[in-house]
């Protein structure tokens, strides 16, 4: 799980490109404007929990990832 709050469209596009290169499924819920508030503690904890669940799935072999070395070689 990756949570990102880019501050402009260039950062948004860069993050999307990296996630696509890693074959990571993602969704953009909404792009935050600079004046919007940061996530709440509850949202952060929820996202962390989801990330740890994904990590468990990976360790059980139920989730496939791309090794960092392979990703870096593609750049």
N, CA, C and O atoms as a GROMACS GRO file, in nm:
protein
  300
    1UNK      N    1   0.083  -0.116   0.000
    1UNK     CA    2   0.000   0.000   0.000
    1UNK      C    3   0.088   0.123   0.000
    1UNK      O    4   0.187   0.132   0.073
    2UNK      N    5   0.051   0.215  -0.081
    2UNK     CA    6   0.123   0.341  -0.088
    2UNK      C    7   0.021   0.452  -0.076
    2UNK      O    8  -0.080   0.454  -0.147
    3UNK      N    9   0.048   0.544   0.013
    3UNK     CA   10  -0.038   0.661   0.026
    3UNK      C   11   0.046   0.780  -0.010
    3UNK      O   12   0.154   0.801   0.044
    4UNK      N   13  -0.005   0.859  -0.102
    4UNK     CA   14   0.071   0.974  -0.147
    4UNK      C   15  -0.022   1.093  -0.161
    4UNK      O   16  -0.138   1.080  -0.200
    5UNK      N   17   0.030   1.209  -0.129
    5UNK     CA   18  -0.045   1.332  -0.143
    5UNK      C   19   0.040   1.431  -0.222
    5UNK      O   20   0.100   1.522  -0.166
    6UNK      N   21   0.045   1.412  -0.355
    6UNK     CA   22   0.127   1.501  -0.438
    6UNK      C   23   0.074   1.644  -0.432
    6UNK      O   24  -0.045   1.667  -0.409
    7UNK      N   25   0.164   1.738  -0.452
    7UNK     CA   26   0.126   1.878  -0.443
    7UNK      C   27   0.099   1.942  -0.578
    7UNK      O   28   0.055   2.056  -0.585
    8UNK      N   29   0.126   1.868  -0.687
    8UNK     CA   30   0.097   1.922  -0.820
    8UNK      C   31   0.079   1.807  -0.919
    8UNK      O   32   0.104   1.691  -0.886
    9UNK      N   33   0.035   1.840  -1.038
    9UNK     CA   34   0.005   1.735  -1.136
    9UNK      C   35   0.132   1.664  -1.184
    9UNK      O   36   0.125   1.547  -1.221
   10UNK      N   37   0.244   1.731  -1.182
   10UNK     CA   38   0.370   1.666  -1.222
   10UNK      C   39   0.405   1.555  -1.124
   10UNK      O   40   0.446   1.446  -1.165
   11UNK      N   41   0.390   1.580  -0.995
   11UNK     CA   42   0.415   1.477  -0.895
   11UNK      C   43   0.315   1.363  -0.909
   11UNK      O   44   0.351   1.246  -0.897
   12UNK      N   45   0.189   1.397  -0.935
   12UNK     CA   46   0.086   1.295  -0.953
   12UNK      C   47   0.122   1.203  -1.069
   12UNK      O   48   0.114   1.081  -1.056
   13UNK      N   49   0.161   1.261  -1.180
   13UNK     CA   50   0.196   1.181  -1.297
   13UNK      C   51   0.320   1.095  -1.272
   13UNK      O   52   0.327   0.982  -1.320
   14UNK      N   53   0.416   1.147  -1.199
   14UNK     CA   54   0.537   1.070  -1.167
   14UNK      C   55   0.503   0.950  -1.080
   14UNK      O   56   0.553   0.840  -1.104
   15UNK      N   57   0.419   0.971  -0.981
   15UNK     CA   58   0.380   0.861  -0.892
   15UNK      C   59   0.304   0.755  -0.970
   15UNK      O   60   0.327   0.635  -0.952
   16UNK      N   61   0.212   0.798  -1.057
   16UNK     CA   62   0.138   0.703  -1.140
   16UNK      C   63   0.233   0.621  -1.227
   16UNK      O   64   0.215   0.500  -1.241
   17UNK      N   65   0.333   0.686  -1.286
   17UNK     CA   66   0.428   0.616  -1.373
   17UNK      C   67   0.507   0.511  -1.296
   17UNK      O   68   0.528   0.400  -1.346
   18UNK      N   69   0.550   0.545  -1.176
   18UNK     CA   70   0.627   0.450  -1.094
   18UNK      C   71   0.540   0.331  -1.057
   18UNK      O   72   0.584   0.216  -1.068
   19UNK      N   73   0.417   0.356  -1.014
   19UNK     CA   74   0.329   0.246  -0.976
   19UNK      C   75   0.296   0.156  -1.095
   19UNK      O   76   0.291   0.034  -1.080
   20UNK      N   77   0.275   0.215  -1.210
   20UNK     CA   78   0.249   0.135  -1.330
   20UNK      C   79   0.371   0.051  -1.366
   20UNK      O   80   0.358  -0.066  -1.404
   21UNK      N   81   0.491   0.108  -1.354
   21UNK     CA   82   0.614   0.035  -1.386
   21UNK      C   83   0.634  -0.083  -1.291
   21UNK      O   84   0.691  -0.185  -1.329
   22UNK      N   85   0.586  -0.068  -1.168
   22UNK     CA   86   0.598  -0.176  -1.069
   22UNK      C   87   0.482  -0.275  -1.078
   22UNK      O   88   0.476  -0.371  -1.001
   23UNK      N   89   0.391  -0.252  -1.171
   23UNK     CA   90   0.271  -0.336  -1.184
   23UNK      C   91   0.190  -0.337  -1.055
   23UNK      O   92   0.136  -0.440  -1.015
   24UNK      N   93   0.182  -0.221  -0.991
   24UNK     CA   94   0.106  -0.207  -0.868
   24UNK      C   95  -0.032  -0.154  -0.903
   24UNK      O   96  -0.045  -0.055  -0.974
   25UNK      N   97  -0.133  -0.221  -0.852
   25UNK     CA   98  -0.269  -0.172  -0.872
   25UNK      C   99  -0.288  -0.049  -0.784
   25UNK      O  100  -0.247  -0.047  -0.668
   26UNK      N  101  -0.351   0.052  -0.841
   26UNK     CA  102  -0.373   0.173  -0.762
   26UNK      C  103  -0.499   0.243  -0.810
   26UNK      O  104  -0.550   0.217  -0.919
   27UNK      N  105  -0.546   0.332  -0.727
   27UNK     CA  106  -0.657   0.415  -0.766
   27UNK      C  107  -0.634   0.555  -0.712
   27UNK      O  108  -0.573   0.574  -0.607
   28UNK      N  109  -0.682   0.650  -0.785
   28UNK     CA  110  -0.672   0.788  -0.741
   28UNK      C  111  -0.811   0.826  -0.692
   28UNK      O  112  -0.904   0.840  -0.770
   29UNK      N  113  -0.823   0.843  -0.561
   29UNK     CA  114  -0.954   0.875  -0.505
   29UNK      C  115  -0.993   1.017  -0.536
   29UNK      O  116  -1.105   1.044  -0.580
   30UNK      N  117  -0.902   1.108  -0.516
   30UNK     CA  118  -0.918   1.245  -0.561
   30UNK      C  119  -0.786   1.315  -0.539
   30UNK      O  120  -0.713   1.286  -0.444
   31UNK      N  121  -0.757   1.405  -0.626
   31UNK     CA  122  -0.632   1.478  -0.613
   31UNK      C  123  -0.653   1.588  -0.511
   31UNK      O  124  -0.748   1.666  -0.520
   32UNK      N  125  -0.563   1.593  -0.415
   32UNK     CA  126  -0.575   1.693  -0.309
   32UNK      C  127  -0.513   1.825  -0.352
   32UNK      O  128  -0.404   1.827  -0.409
   33UNK      N  129  -0.581   1.930  -0.326
   33UNK     CA  130  -0.525   2.062  -0.350
   33UNK      C  131  -0.435   2.098  -0.232
   33UNK      O  132  -0.446   2.040  -0.124
   34UNK      N  133  -0.348   2.192  -0.252
   34UNK     CA  134  -0.256   2.231  -0.147
   34UNK      C  135  -0.327   2.277  -0.021
   34UNK      O  136  -0.278   2.256   0.090
   35UNK      N  137  -0.442   2.340  -0.037
   35UNK     CA  138  -0.511   2.392   0.081
   35UNK      C  139  -0.596   2.288   0.154
   35UNK      O  140  -0.649   2.317   0.261
   36UNK      N  141  -0.609   2.169   0.099
   36UNK     CA  142  -0.687   2.066   0.166
   36UNK      C  143  -0.610   2.010   0.284
   36UNK      O  144  -0.487   2.016   0.290
   37UNK      N  145  -0.686   1.956   0.376
   37UNK     CA  146  -0.625   1.905   0.499
   37UNK      C  147  -0.555   1.771   0.477
   37UNK      O  148  -0.585   1.697   0.383
   38UNK      N  149  -0.462   1.742   0.565
   38UNK     CA  150  -0.391   1.615   0.564
   38UNK      C  151  -0.485   1.505   0.614
   38UNK      O  152  -0.589   1.536   0.674
   39UNK      N  153  -0.452   1.380   0.589
   39UNK     CA  154  -0.538   1.271   0.636
   39UNK      C  155  -0.546   1.268   0.788
   39UNK      O  156  -0.453   1.310   0.858
   40UNK      N  157  -0.658   1.219   0.838
   40UNK     CA  158  -0.675   1.208   0.982
   40UNK      C  159  -0.595   1.090   1.036
   40UNK      O  160  -0.549   1.005   0.959
   41UNK      N  161  -0.580   1.086   1.165
   41UNK     CA  162  -0.508   0.974   1.228
   41UNK      C  163  -0.578   0.842   1.196
   41UNK      O  164  -0.512   0.742   1.171
   42UNK      N  165  -0.711   0.843   1.196
   42UNK     CA  166  -0.786   0.723   1.164
   42UNK      C  167  -0.762   0.675   1.022
   42UNK      O  168  -0.751   0.555   0.997
   43UNK      N  169  -0.754   0.770   0.928
   43UNK     CA  170  -0.727   0.734   0.789
   43UNK      C  171  -0.587   0.676   0.773
   43UNK      O  172  -0.568   0.579   0.700
   44UNK      N  173  -0.491   0.736   0.841
   44UNK     CA  174  -0.354   0.685   0.834
   44UNK      C  175  -0.348   0.544   0.890
   44UNK      O  176  -0.286   0.456   0.830
   45UNK      N  177  -0.410   0.523   1.006
   45UNK     CA  178  -0.408   0.389   1.067
   45UNK      C  179  -0.478   0.286   0.978
   45UNK      O  180  -0.432   0.173   0.966
   46UNK      N  181  -0.589   0.326   0.916
   46UNK     CA  182  -0.660   0.236   0.825
   46UNK      C  183  -0.571   0.198   0.707
   46UNK      O  184  -0.565   0.081   0.668
   47UNK      N  185  -0.503   0.295   0.651
   47UNK     CA  186  -0.413   0.269   0.538
   47UNK      C  187  -0.295   0.182   0.578
   47UNK      O  188  -0.253   0.095   0.501
   48UNK      N  189  -0.240   0.205   0.696
   48UNK     CA  190  -0.130   0.121   0.744
   48UNK      C  191  -0.176  -0.023   0.762
   48UNK      O  192  -0.106  -0.117   0.725
   49UNK      N  193  -0.295  -0.041   0.818
   49UNK     CA  194  -0.348  -0.175   0.838
   49UNK      C  195  -0.364  -0.246   0.703
   49UNK      O  196  -0.330  -0.364   0.690
   50UNK      N  197  -0.416  -0.175   0.604
   50UNK     CA  198  -0.432  -0.234   0.471
   50UNK      C  199  -0.296  -0.272   0.413
   50UNK      O  200  -0.283  -0.376   0.348
   51UNK      N  201  -0.196  -0.188   0.435
   51UNK     CA  202  -0.062  -0.217   0.385
   51UNK      C  203  -0.004  -0.342   0.448
   51UNK      O  204   0.059  -0.424   0.380
   52UNK      N  205  -0.025  -0.357   0.579
   52UNK     CA  206   0.027  -0.476   0.646
   52UNK      C  207  -0.047  -0.601   0.599
   52UNK      O  208   0.012  -0.709   0.592
   53UNK      N  209  -0.175  -0.588   0.568
   53UNK     CA  210  -0.249  -0.702   0.514
   53UNK      C  211  -0.192  -0.742   0.378
   53UNK      O  212  -0.178  -0.861   0.350
   54UNK      N  213  -0.157  -0.643   0.295
   54UNK     CA  214  -0.095  -0.674   0.166
   54UNK      C  215   0.040  -0.742   0.185
   54UNK      O  216   0.075  -0.833   0.110
   55UNK      N  217   0.115  -0.698   0.284
   55UNK     CA  218   0.244  -0.759   0.313
   55UNK      C  219   0.226  -0.905   0.354
   55UNK      O  220   0.303  -0.991   0.313
   56UNK      N  221   0.125  -0.933   0.436
   56UNK     CA  222   0.097  -1.071   0.475
   56UNK      C  223   0.063  -1.157   0.353
   56UNK      O  224   0.110  -1.270   0.342
   57UNK      N  225  -0.017  -1.102   0.262
   57UNK     CA  226  -0.053  -1.176   0.141
   57UNK      C  227   0.072  -1.204   0.058
   57UNK      O  228   0.086  -1.313   0.003
   58UNK      N  229   0.161  -1.107   0.049
   58UNK     CA  230   0.286  -1.127  -0.025
   58UNK      C  231   0.368  -1.239   0.039
   58UNK      O  232   0.419  -1.326  -0.032
   59UNK      N  233   0.380  -1.236   0.169
   59UNK     CA  234   0.458  -1.339   0.238
   59UNK      C  235   0.399  -1.478   0.223
   59UNK      O  236   0.471  -1.577   0.224
   60UNK      N  237   0.266  -1.485   0.208
   60UNK     CA  238   0.199  -1.614   0.188
   60UNK      C  239   0.204  -1.657   0.041
   60UNK      O  240   0.159  -1.767   0.008
   61UNK      N  241   0.257  -1.572  -0.047
   61UNK     CA  242   0.265  -1.606  -0.187
   61UNK      C  243   0.138  -1.578  -0.265
   61UNK      O  244   0.123  -1.623  -0.378
   62UNK      N  245   0.047  -1.503  -0.205
   62UNK     CA  246  -0.081  -1.474  -0.270
   62UNK      C  247  -0.080  -1.339  -0.341
   62UNK      O  248  -0.180  -1.301  -0.402
   63UNK      N  249   0.031  -1.267  -0.334
   63UNK     CA  250   0.042  -1.137  -0.398
   63UNK      C  251   0.178  -1.129  -0.464
   63UNK      O  252   0.280  -1.152  -0.399
   64UNK      N  253   0.180  -1.096  -0.592
   64UNK     CA  254   0.305  -1.090  -0.666
   64UNK      C  255   0.355  -0.945  -0.671
   64UNK      O  256   0.276  -0.852  -0.687
   65UNK      N  257   0.484  -0.928  -0.657
   65UNK     CA  258   0.544  -0.796  -0.664
   65UNK      C  259   0.662  -0.799  -0.761
   65UNK      O  260   0.705  -0.906  -0.804
   66UNK      N  261   0.712  -0.684  -0.794
   66UNK     CA  262   0.830  -0.671  -0.879
   66UNK      C  263   0.950  -0.638  -0.792
   66UNK      O  264   0.944  -0.541  -0.716
   67UNK      N  265   1.058  -0.714  -0.800
   67UNK     CA  266   1.176  -0.682  -0.721
   67UNK      C  267   1.229  -0.543  -0.754
   67UNK      O  268   1.224  -0.500  -0.869
   68UNK      N  269   1.278  -0.473  -0.654
   68UNK     CA  270   1.328  -0.337  -0.673
   68UNK      C  271   1.440  -0.333  -0.777
   68UNK      O  272   1.449  -0.238  -0.855
   69UNK      N  273   1.524  -0.436  -0.777
   69UNK     CA  274   1.635  -0.439  -0.873
   69UNK      C  275   1.581  -0.441  -1.016
   69UNK      O  276   1.634  -0.370  -1.102
   70UNK      N  277   1.478  -0.520  -1.043
   70UNK     CA  278   1.418  -0.525  -1.176
   70UNK      C  279   1.358  -0.390  -1.214
   70UNK      O  280   1.372  -0.343  -1.326
   71UNK      N  281   1.290  -0.329  -1.118
   71UNK     CA  282   1.232  -0.197  -1.144
   71UNK      C  283   1.339  -0.095  -1.178
   71UNK      O  284   1.324  -0.020  -1.274
   72UNK      N  285   1.446  -0.092  -1.102
   72UNK     CA  286   1.553   0.004  -1.126
   72UNK      C  287   1.622  -0.023  -1.262
   72UNK      O  288   1.664   0.071  -1.329
   73UNK      N  289   1.633  -0.149  -1.300
   73UNK     CA  290   1.692  -0.181  -1.430
   73UNK      C  291   1.607  -0.131  -1.545
   73UNK      O  292   1.659  -0.101  -1.652
   74UNK      N  293   1.476  -0.122  -1.524
   74UNK     CA  294   1.386  -0.072  -1.628
   74UNK      C  295   1.402   0.079  -1.648
   74UNK      O  296   1.371   0.131  -1.755
   75UNK      N  297   1.450   0.147  -1.546
   75UNK     CA  298   1.467   0.293  -1.557
   75UNK      C  299   1.588   0.320  -1.639
   75UNK      O  300   1.622   0.436  -1.663
   0.00000   0.00000   0.00000
